[in-house]
Amino acid sequence: MRRIALLAAALAFMAGCGDTEEEAATPAGVKAALEARLVDRHLSFEWVYCLRTKLEFEGHDIVRCNVNFGEPHIVIYCAVLDNGTLITNRERPAIRCGRDAA
């Protein structure tokens, strides 16, 4: 049931792709795109929390997302939206969130 809700949220996000790039680059937009990718890849996760950083990559705001894969196993993703396409530090290692103060 949770997966269906996530897919619905991702589809709703994609339907709004006519928005300006700045509006689409919110932490909520990156979270929806990242959750959709994780679901599409059949990865099991507990939650995703995203927040804006003060950094940019090629003119796009970088958003940091913490993904809890359980037990807890939290993975950090640094991501941008480029014309509605999610790009993370996994595809482009040059995308950095900055120092982790934790």
C-alpha atoms as an extended CHARMM CRD file, in Angstrom:
* protein
*
       102  EXT
         1         1  MET       CA              0.0000000000        0.0000000000        0.0000000000  PROA      1               0.0000000000
         2         2  ARG       CA              2.8630000000        2.3570000000        0.8720000000  PROA      2               0.0000000000
         3         3  ARG       CA              4.4900000000        1.6810000000       -2.4990000000  PROA      3               0.0000000000
         4         4  ILE       CA              1.2710000000        2.6140000000       -4.3150000000  PROA      4               0.0000000000
         5         5  ALA       CA              1.1120000000        5.8830000000       -2.3810000000  PROA      5               0.0000000000
         6         6  LEU       CA              4.7370000000        6.6240000000       -3.2830000000  PROA      6               0.0000000000
         7         7  LEU       CA              4.0830000000        5.8940000000       -6.9420000000  PROA      7               0.0000000000
         8         8  ALA       CA              1.0300000000        8.1570000000       -6.8680000000  PROA      8               0.0000000000
         9         9  ALA       CA              3.1200000000       10.9500000000       -5.3110000000  PROA      9               0.0000000000
        10        10  ALA       CA              5.8020000000       10.5050000000       -7.9550000000  PROA      10              0.0000000000
        11        11  LEU       CA              3.2400000000       10.6050000000      -10.7590000000  PROA      11              0.0000000000
        12        12  ALA       CA              1.6980000000       13.7390000000       -9.2760000000  PROA      12              0.0000000000
        13        13  PHE       CA              5.1570000000       15.2900000000       -9.1450000000  PROA      13              0.0000000000
        14        14  MET       CA              5.8600000000       14.3840000000      -12.7550000000  PROA      14              0.0000000000
        15        15  ALA       CA              2.5140000000       15.8350000000      -13.8260000000  PROA      15              0.0000000000
        16        16  GLY       CA              3.6640000000       19.1680000000      -12.4100000000  PROA      16              0.0000000000
        17        17  CYS       CA              6.8070000000       19.2720000000      -14.5520000000  PROA      17              0.0000000000
        18        18  GLY       CA              5.4750000000       22.3310000000      -16.3530000000  PROA      18              0.0000000000
        19        19  ASP       CA              6.4970000000       24.3560000000      -13.2950000000  PROA      19              0.0000000000
        20        20  THR       CA              9.5810000000       26.4920000000      -13.4020000000  PROA      20              0.0000000000
        21        21  GLU       CA             12.8840000000       24.8060000000      -12.6280000000  PROA      21              0.0000000000
        22        22  GLU       CA             13.2560000000       26.7590000000       -9.4020000000  PROA      22              0.0000000000
        23        23  GLU       CA              9.8930000000       25.5120000000       -8.1320000000  PROA      23              0.0000000000
        24        24  ALA       CA             10.7480000000       21.9110000000       -9.0910000000  PROA      24              0.0000000000
        25        25  ALA       CA             14.0930000000       22.0520000000       -7.2260000000  PROA      25              0.0000000000
        26        26  THR       CA             12.5050000000       22.0440000000       -3.7700000000  PROA      26              0.0000000000
        27        27  PRO       CA             13.4260000000       19.4020000000       -1.1970000000  PROA      27              0.0000000000
        28        28  ALA       CA              9.8920000000       17.9860000000       -1.6400000000  PROA      28              0.0000000000
        29        29  GLY       CA             10.4060000000       17.6920000000       -5.4010000000  PROA      29              0.0000000000
        30        30  VAL       CA             13.7640000000       15.9610000000       -5.0100000000  PROA      30              0.0000000000
        31        31  LYS       CA             12.2950000000       13.6780000000       -2.3330000000  PROA      31              0.0000000000
        32        32  ALA       CA              9.4400000000       12.6130000000       -4.6300000000  PROA      32              0.0000000000
        33        33  ALA       CA             11.8340000000       11.9320000000       -7.5090000000  PROA      33              0.0000000000
        34        34  LEU       CA             14.2620000000       10.0000000000       -5.2860000000  PROA      34              0.0000000000
        35        35  GLU       CA             11.4720000000        7.9200000000       -3.7220000000  PROA      35              0.0000000000
        36        36  ALA       CA             10.1490000000        7.1020000000       -7.1940000000  PROA      36              0.0000000000
        37        37  ARG       CA             13.6290000000        5.9860000000       -8.2840000000  PROA      37              0.0000000000
        38        38  LEU       CA             14.0640000000        3.7940000000       -5.2020000000  PROA      38              0.0000000000
        39        39  VAL       CA             10.6550000000        2.1900000000       -5.7370000000  PROA      39              0.0000000000
        40        40  ASP       CA             11.3930000000        1.7040000000       -9.4400000000  PROA      40              0.0000000000
        41        41  ARG       CA             14.6130000000       -0.1180000000       -8.5100000000  PROA      41              0.0000000000
        42        42  HSD       CA             12.7190000000       -2.2910000000       -5.9900000000  PROA      42              0.0000000000
        43        43  LEU       CA             14.7580000000       -0.9820000000       -3.0530000000  PROA      43              0.0000000000
        44        44  SER       CA             13.2080000000       -1.2690000000        0.3890000000  PROA      44              0.0000000000
        45        45  PHE       CA             13.4790000000        1.8190000000        2.5850000000  PROA      45              0.0000000000
        46        46  GLU       CA             11.8760000000        3.1650000000        5.7570000000  PROA      46              0.0000000000
        47        47  TRP       CA             11.8650000000        6.9080000000        5.0610000000  PROA      47              0.0000000000
        48        48  VAL       CA             13.4810000000        9.7150000000        3.0590000000  PROA      48              0.0000000000
        49        49  TYR       CA             14.2080000000       13.1610000000        4.5180000000  PROA      49              0.0000000000
        50        50  CYS       CA             15.4830000000       15.9420000000        2.2410000000  PROA      50              0.0000000000
        51        51  LEU       CA             16.6810000000       19.4650000000        2.9480000000  PROA      51              0.0000000000
        52        52  ARG       CA             18.1290000000       22.2570000000        0.8800000000  PROA      52              0.0000000000
        53        53  THR       CA             21.8130000000       23.0550000000        1.2000000000  PROA      53              0.0000000000
        54        54  LYS       CA             23.4820000000       26.3810000000        0.4790000000  PROA      54              0.0000000000
        55        55  LEU       CA             25.4740000000       24.7630000000       -2.3290000000  PROA      55              0.0000000000
        56        56  GLU       CA             24.9630000000       24.6290000000       -6.0780000000  PROA      56              0.0000000000
        57        57  PHE       CA             26.0760000000       22.3440000000       -8.8730000000  PROA      57              0.0000000000
        58        58  GLU       CA             26.1650000000       23.7730000000      -12.3790000000  PROA      58              0.0000000000
        59        59  GLY       CA             23.6190000000       26.4280000000      -11.3890000000  PROA      59              0.0000000000
        60        60  HSD       CA             21.2120000000       24.0140000000       -9.6630000000  PROA      60              0.0000000000
        61        61  ASP       CA             20.4790000000       23.9930000000       -5.9310000000  PROA      61              0.0000000000
        62        62  ILE       CA             21.8410000000       20.8870000000       -4.2240000000  PROA      62              0.0000000000
        63        63  VAL       CA             19.4190000000       19.0360000000       -1.9550000000  PROA      63              0.0000000000
        64        64  ARG       CA             20.6970000000       16.5710000000        0.6440000000  PROA      64              0.0000000000
        65        65  CYS       CA             18.5460000000       13.5190000000        1.3020000000  PROA      65              0.0000000000
        66        66  ASN       CA             18.9880000000       10.9620000000        4.0530000000  PROA      66              0.0000000000
        67        67  VAL       CA             17.4880000000        7.5720000000        3.1680000000  PROA      67              0.0000000000
        68        68  ASN       CA             16.9120000000        5.0140000000        5.9300000000  PROA      68              0.0000000000
        69        69  PHE       CA             17.2260000000        1.5200000000        4.4890000000  PROA      69              0.0000000000
        70        70  GLY       CA             16.5000000000       -0.0050000000        7.9220000000  PROA      70              0.0000000000
        71        71  GLU       CA             18.3440000000       -1.3860000000       11.0050000000  PROA      71              0.0000000000
        72        72  PRO       CA             19.3140000000        1.7500000000       10.7840000000  PROA      72              0.0000000000
        73        73  HSD       CA             21.3020000000        1.9980000000        7.6110000000  PROA      73              0.0000000000
        74        74  ILE       CA             21.1480000000        5.6300000000        6.4930000000  PROA      74              0.0000000000
        75        75  VAL       CA             22.6090000000        6.6190000000        3.1300000000  PROA      75              0.0000000000
        76        76  ILE       CA             23.1660000000       10.2300000000        2.1320000000  PROA      76              0.0000000000
        77        77  TYR       CA             22.2500000000       11.3280000000       -1.3880000000  PROA      77              0.0000000000
        78        78  CYS       CA             23.2040000000       14.7520000000       -2.7210000000  PROA      78              0.0000000000
        79        79  ALA       CA             20.9250000000       15.5980000000       -5.6290000000  PROA      79              0.0000000000
        80        80  VAL       CA             19.7730000000       18.2090000000       -8.1090000000  PROA      80              0.0000000000
        81        81  LEU       CA             16.8950000000       18.3940000000      -10.5410000000  PROA      81              0.0000000000
        82        82  ASP       CA             17.9620000000       19.3320000000      -14.0530000000  PROA      82              0.0000000000
        83        83  ASN       CA             14.8690000000       20.0840000000      -16.1520000000  PROA      83              0.0000000000
        84        84  GLY       CA             12.8950000000       17.6560000000      -13.9950000000  PROA      84              0.0000000000
        85        85  THR       CA             15.5460000000       14.8960000000      -14.1600000000  PROA      85              0.0000000000
        86        86  LEU       CA             16.9800000000       13.6800000000      -10.8690000000  PROA      86              0.0000000000
        87        87  ILE       CA             20.7740000000       13.5650000000      -10.7880000000  PROA      87              0.0000000000
        88        88  THR       CA             22.4530000000       12.2960000000       -7.6240000000  PROA      88              0.0000000000
        89        89  ASN       CA             26.0340000000       12.0840000000       -6.4350000000  PROA      89              0.0000000000
        90        90  ARG       CA             25.8890000000        8.3890000000       -7.4100000000  PROA      90              0.0000000000
        91        91  GLU       CA             25.7550000000        9.3500000000      -11.1110000000  PROA      91              0.0000000000
        92        92  ARG       CA             27.8030000000       12.5310000000      -10.7640000000  PROA      92              0.0000000000
        93        93  PRO       CA             30.3000000000       12.3170000000       -7.8650000000  PROA      93              0.0000000000
        94        94  ALA       CA             31.0740000000       16.0290000000       -8.2710000000  PROA      94              0.0000000000
        95        95  ILE       CA             27.6910000000       16.8020000000       -6.6600000000  PROA      95              0.0000000000
        96        96  ARG       CA             28.5920000000       17.3010000000       -3.0060000000  PROA      96              0.0000000000
        97        97  CYS       CA             26.5090000000       18.2710000000        0.0100000000  PROA      97              0.0000000000
        98        98  GLY       CA             29.3930000000       19.7000000000        1.9810000000  PROA      98              0.0000000000
        99        99  ARG       CA             30.6910000000       18.5580000000        5.3460000000  PROA      99              0.0000000000
       100       100  ASP       CA             28.5180000000       16.3420000000        7.5030000000  PROA      100             0.0000000000
       101       101  ALA       CA             28.4110000000       17.8930000000       10.9550000000  PROA      101             0.0000000000
       102       102  ALA       CA             26.9060000000       14.7700000000       12.5520000000  PROA      102             0.0000000000
